[in-house]
Amino acid sequence: MMKKRIFLFLILSLSIATTIGAASASPSKTSGNNIISQRSGGSATVKEAFSVPKGWGHVKLCMKNHSDHPVRVSLTHSGSNKLYIEALVIAPHDTVTWKSTDQGFSDGLRSGDYILQWRGSDYKVDGETWGVADSQPGNL
């Protein structure tokens, strides 16, 4: 009988410890979800692919032109061919931050795959992109 009580006490203690541990290990709310972090270059036209998860359509992209020449950037949703950025010019060694909320997409972008295309005209692209998506526009 004593062994049975000790065993039940141990089981109860373990289940309480597990419950407390699980409660304290719950994920903290993040302000965004990384969708792209990429350095691109090597030719006059470079494409970067990334995906926007369903429900995370509020997007912020930072694009850095590392080259000595201006580049043009466009952003297209692959499934619908909808153009979200058309020929955005980034000056040499400049960084541009693009937010979907600032561009009139208050409901966010469509979920799915996107192509961010860099064009350097007669010059090779040397760019870098990093970005986040969130379910709430105020978190960008």
Secondary structure, 3 states (H helix, E strand, C coil): CHHHHHHHHHHHHHHHHHHHHHHHCCCCCCCCEEEEEEEEECCCEEEEEEEECCCCCEEEEEEEECCCCCEEEEEEECCCCCEEEEEEEECCCCEEEEEHHHHCCCCCCCCEEEEEEEECCCCCCEEEEEEEEECCHHHC
